[in-house]
Amino acid sequence: MGDIFKREAAANPEPFTGERLTSALDGQTQIEHYHRYLFARSLCAGLDVLDVASGEGYGSAQLAQVARSVVGVEYSEATARSAGANFRRDNLRFVQGDARALPLAGASVDAVVSFETIEHFDGQEAFLSEIRRVLRPEGCLIVSTPDRDIYSPSSAPPNEYHVRELSRTEFLALLHRHFNHVGLLLQRPMLGSVLLPEGATTAEPLVFDRRGTTHFEACAVLPRAPFIVAIASDRPIPPSPASLFIERSDVDTDRLGLIQRTAELEHMRTLFDDARAQLSHTNAVLTETYGAATQATMAAQATERARAAATSELEALRSESARRLEELERTRGSLRTFLRHYLPRLRRHLLGR
């Protein structure tokens, strides 16, 4: 039997606001968050630890089970107070602070843990500089962030709580600017099955990923993982073990129902993704159609302006022609009068008759 330890959860959880995980939320998000903290717990035994963006405090409390001391830093003062009230430990405290200006002395901790934090603000270089400042020599950072290329494809709406997401390449480059050694793990919550050797092995994993209803993909790495977990330090980092989080209900008889509901949700998510892709395609067609209609409208407006100008010019020509005809008629009238009346008189006067 393995090591059995308590799952930490707030007795008085904060309401879920859409981004920060609380004990009021369960399901996939809870699984991925707990898994990160349990992985970090395995690396923090006997260490002084800083948990940046500690939120409700359950993760810091999980670390405090094995760490010498844990400080949770949370931007929200009310959340930090609530965490301190929910998790009372002699080796655990919570303080309010900004991740880019940590309220700790230099070289005061052996490990810094910060999950799903760096994408929430600008000044990411300042964040890493602060972590380096508070870490002791050869201390380590355990940090995670969503991989922008997987988590936020162009067809998906952006996460309104994220200020600057990073791709895997950008995240790795950022960490290498501050640490000599960086090791990466990929995380992807899923419904599936696990086959593990009974003993240790150096063989590559064999991963089968279901691709829709008609195909599977076989590979040696975890495909399409939306989250990256990194371990960074100035000392060499030993290879990380593969890590699994096995979710089960409290009552065995509920397990099949949970799996079925999860499968149904997965199916619904697939349908939603298909619908979103179709909507994206429809939007693209509508955008193209709107562009063509706009160009046609502009061309029609230009034609109308040209027609109005030609009509105005024609009316001006008509008015000018009418004026000249009127002048010509007056001239003709004057000439007829001269020929009928004045010319005979002039002739008689000249001829003396």
C-alpha positions in Angstrom: 0.0 0.0 0.0 1.2 3.5 -0.8 1.4 6.6 1.3 -2.1 7.7 2.3 -2.6 11.3 3.3 -5.3 13.9 3.7 -6.9 15.8 0.8 -6.9 19.4 1.9 -10.1 21.4 1.2 -11.5 24.6 2.7 -14.3 24.1 5.2 -15.7 27.5 4.1 -15.0 27.7 0.4 -15.2 31.0 -1.5 -17.7 31.1 -4.4 -16.3 30.3 -7.8 -15.9 33.5 -9.8 -14.9 32.0 -13.1 -11.1 31.5 -12.8 -9.6 31.0 -9.3 -10.3 27.4 -8.2 -12.2 27.0 -4.9 -13.5 23.9 -3.1 -17.0 24.9 -4.4 -15.9 23.6 -7.8 -15.2 20.0 -8.8 -14.7 18.1 -12.0 -11.9 18.4 -14.5 -10.5 21.8 -13.3 -10.2 20.5 -9.7 -8.4 17.4 -10.9 -5.8 19.3 -12.9 -5.1 21.8 -10.1 -4.8 19.1 -7.4 -2.6 17.0 -9.6 -0.1 19.9 -9.9 0.1 20.5 -6.2 0.4 16.8 -5.4 3.3 16.6 -7.9 4.9 19.6 -6.2 4.3 18.1 -2.8 6.6 15.2 -3.8 9.5 17.7 -4.4 9.0 19.9 -1.3 9.6 17.6 1.7 11.6 19.4 4.4 11.9 22.6 2.4 10.9 26.2 3.0 8.3 26.9 0.3 6.6 29.9 -1.2 3.3 29.4 -3.0 2.6 32.4 -5.3 -1.1 33.0 -6.1 -2.1 30.6 -3.4 -5.8 31.4 -3.8 -8.1 29.6 -1.4 -5.1 27.9 0.2 -5.8 24.2 -0.3 -2.6 23.8 -2.3 -0.4 25.5 0.2 -1.9 23.3 2.9 -1.2 20.2 0.8 2.5 21.3 0.5 2.6 22.1 4.3 2.0 18.4 5.0 5.6 17.7 4.1 7.4 21.1 3.9 9.3 22.7 6.8 7.4 25.9 6.2 5.0 27.3 3.5 4.1 30.9 2.8 1.1 31.5 0.5 1.1 34.9 -1.3 -2.2 36.0 -2.7 -3.1 39.3 -4.5 -6.6 39.5 -2.9 -6.3 40.4 0.7 -9.8 39.0 1.5 -8.8 35.7 -0.1 -5.5 35.6 1.9 -7.4 36.2 5.1 -10.0 33.5 4.2 -7.2 31.0 3.5 -5.6 31.7 6.9 -8.9 31.0 8.6 -9.5 27.8 6.6 -6.1 26.3 7.0 -4.4 26.8 10.4 -1.0 25.1 10.6 2.0 26.0 12.6 4.2 25.9 9.5 1.8 27.7 7.2 0.8 31.4 6.8 -0.8 33.5 4.2 0.0 37.1 3.2 -1.3 39.6 0.7 1.1 40.5 -2.0 1.9 41.1 -5.7 3.7 38.3 -7.6 5.9 41.0 -9.2 6.9 42.4 -5.8 7.0 39.5 -3.4 6.7 40.4 0.3 9.6 38.1 1.3 13.3 38.6 2.1 15.9 37.6 -0.4 17.2 34.0 -0.4 14.5 33.0 2.1 13.0 29.9 0.5 14.2 26.7 -1.1 11.3 26.2 -3.5 8.7 28.5 -5.2 5.5 27.0 -6.5 3.2 29.0 -8.8 0.5 27.4 -10.9 -1.5 29.2 -13.6 -0.3 32.6 -12.5 2.1 34.0 -15.0 -0.5 34.4 -17.8 -2.6 36.8 -15.6 -0.4 39.8 -15.8 2.2 41.8 -17.7 5.7 42.2 -16.2 6.5 38.5 -16.5 10.3 39.2 -16.5 9.8 41.0 -13.2 7.9 38.0 -11.8 10.8 35.7 -12.6 13.4 38.2 -11.2 11.4 38.3 -7.9 11.4 34.5 -7.8 15.2 34.4 -8.3 15.6 37.0 -5.5 13.7 35.1 -2.9 15.1 31.7 -3.8 18.2 30.4 -2.1 21.2 29.2 -4.2 20.2 26.1 -6.2 16.6 26.5 -5.1 13.9 25.4 -7.6 10.8 26.9 -9.2 7.8 24.6 -10.0 5.5 26.6 -12.3 2.7 25.9 -14.8 0.9 27.9 -17.5 -1.4 27.0 -20.4 0.3 26.5 -23.7 -1.3 29.2 -25.9 -1.0 27.2 -29.1 -3.2 24.4 -27.6 -5.2 26.2 -25.0 -6.2 29.2 -27.1 -6.5 28.2 -30.8 -7.6 31.0 -33.1 -11.2 29.5 -33.3 -11.7 29.7 -29.5 -12.8 32.8 -27.6 -10.0 34.2 -25.4 -9.9 33.7 -21.7 -11.0 37.1 -20.3 -8.8 36.6 -17.2 -5.6 36.1 -19.1 -3.5 39.1 -19.9 -0.6 37.4 -21.8 -0.5 33.7 -22.6 2.7 32.1 -23.7 3.5 29.4 -26.2 5.7 26.5 -25.1 8.7 28.1 -27.0 8.1 31.4 -25.3 7.6 29.9 -21.8 10.8 27.8 -22.2 12.8 30.8 -23.4 11.6 33.0 -20.5 12.6 30.4 -17.9 16.0 29.9 -19.5 16.7 33.6 -19.2 16.5 33.2 -15.5 17.6 29.6 -14.8 20.4 27.4 -16.1 18.3 24.2 -16.2 14.7 23.8 -17.1 12.7 20.5 -17.3 9.2 20.4 -18.8 6.2 18.1 -18.2 2.9 18.2 -20.2 -0.5 18.0 -18.5 -3.8 17.0 -20.1 -6.9 16.1 -18.1 -8.7 13.2 -19.7 -10.9 10.2 -19.5 -9.1 7.0 -20.2 -7.3 3.9 -19.1 -3.8 3.3 -17.6 -1.4 0.4 -18.2 1.8 0.7 -16.1 4.6 -1.8 -15.7 4.7 -3.4 -12.2 8.3 -2.3 -11.7 10.5 0.6 -12.9 11.1 0.8 -16.7 13.1 3.0 -19.1 10.8 2.2 -22.0 9.1 5.0 -23.8 5.4 5.4 -23.0 2.9 4.2 -25.6 0.0 6.6 -25.9 -3.2 6.1 -27.8 -5.2 9.2 -28.5 -8.7 8.8 -29.9 -9.2 11.2 -32.8 -12.9 11.6 -33.3 -15.1 8.6 -34.0 -13.1 6.9 -36.7 -9.3 7.1 -35.9 -6.7 6.6 -33.2 -3.2 8.2 -33.0 -0.3 6.3 -31.5 2.6 8.3 -30.1 5.3 8.3 -27.5 4.4 11.7 -25.9 1.3 13.2 -24.6 -0.4 14.9 -27.6 -2.3 18.2 -27.5 -1.6 18.9 -23.8 -3.0 22.3 -22.9 -0.9 22.8 -19.8 2.9 23.0 -19.3 4.5 22.3 -15.9 8.1 23.3 -15.6 10.8 22.8 -13.0 13.6 25.4 -13.2 16.8 25.7 -11.2 20.5 26.5 -11.4 21.3 23.0 -10.4 20.8 20.1 -12.8 17.3 18.7 -12.7 16.9 14.9 -12.5 14.4 13.3 -14.8 10.8 13.6 -13.6 8.7 10.5 -13.1 5.5 10.1 -15.0 2.6 11.1 -12.8 -1.0 10.0 -12.8 -4.0 11.4 -10.9 -6.7 8.7 -10.6 -10.1 10.2 -9.8 -12.8 8.1 -8.2 -16.0 8.7 -6.3 -16.2 8.2 -2.6 -18.5 5.3 -3.1 -17.4 2.5 -5.5 -21.0 2.1 -6.8 -20.9 5.6 -8.1 -17.8 5.1 -10.2 -19.5 3.9 -13.3 -22.0 6.7 -13.1 -19.2 9.2 -12.8 -17.4 7.7 -15.8 -20.5 7.7 -17.8 -21.3 11.3 -17.0 -17.7 12.2 -17.8 -18.0 10.4 -21.1 -21.2 12.2 -21.8 -19.6 15.6 -21.0 -16.7 14.7 -23.3 -19.1 13.8 -26.1 -20.9 17.1 -25.5 -17.6 18.9 -25.6 -16.8 17.3 -28.9 -20.2 18.3 -30.3 -19.6 21.8 -28.9 -16.2 22.0 -30.5 -17.7 20.8 -33.8 -20.4 23.4 -33.6 -17.9 26.1 -32.7 -15.8 25.1 -35.7 -18.9 25.3 -37.9 -19.8 28.7 -36.4 -16.2 29.9 -37.1 -16.6 28.7 -40.7 -20.0 30.4 -41.0 -18.6 33.6 -39.6 -15.7 33.5 -42.1 -18.3 33.0 -45.0 -20.4 35.8 -43.6 -17.4 38.1 -43.3 -16.4 37.3 -46.9 -20.0 37.9 -48.1 -20.2 41.1 -46.1 -16.9 42.3 -47.7 -18.2 41.5 -51.2 -21.6 43.2 -50.4 -19.7 46.3 -49.0 -17.6 46.5 -52.2 -20.8 46.2 -54.4 -22.5 48.9 -52.3 -19.5 51.2 -52.7 -19.5 50.6 -56.4 -23.3 51.3 -56.6 -22.8 54.5 -54.6 -20.0 55.6 -57.0 -22.3 54.8 -60.0 -25.1 56.8 -58.4 -22.9 59.7 -57.7 -21.7 59.6 -61.4 -25.3 59.4 -62.6 -26.3 62.4 -60.3 -23.4 64.4 -61.7 -24.3 63.6 -65.3 -28.0 64.4 -64.6 -27.0 67.8 -63.1 -24.7 68.5 -66.1 -27.5 67.6 -68.5 -30.0 69.9 -66.7 -27.4 72.7 -66.9 -27.1 72.1 -70.7 -30.9 72.1 -71.1 -31.2 75.4 -69.2 -28.4 76.9 -71.3 -30.0 75.7 -74.5 -33.4 77.1 -73.4 -31.8 80.5 -72.6 -30.1 80.6 -76.0 -33.3 79.6 -77.8 -35.1 82.4 -76.0 -32.5 84.9 -77.0 -32.6 83.6 -80.6 -36.4 84.1 -80.7 -36.1 87.6 -79.4 -33.5 88.3 -82.1 -35.7 86.9 -84.8 -38.7 89.0 -83.6 -36.5 92.1 -83.7 -35.4 91.3 -87.3 -38.9 90.7 -88.5 -40.0 94.1 -87.1 -37.1 95.8 -88.8 -37.8 94.2 -92.2 -41.6 94.9 -92.0 -41.6 98.4 -90.7 -38.3 100.2 -90.7 -36.7 98.9 -93.9 -39.5 100.2 -96.2 -39.3 103.6 -94.6 -35.6 103.7 -94.9 -35.9 102.7 -98.6 -38.4 105.6 -99.3 -36.3 108.0 -97.5 -33.2 107.1 -99.4 -34.9 107.1 -102.8 -36.9 110.3 -102.1 -40.3 108.8 -102.4 
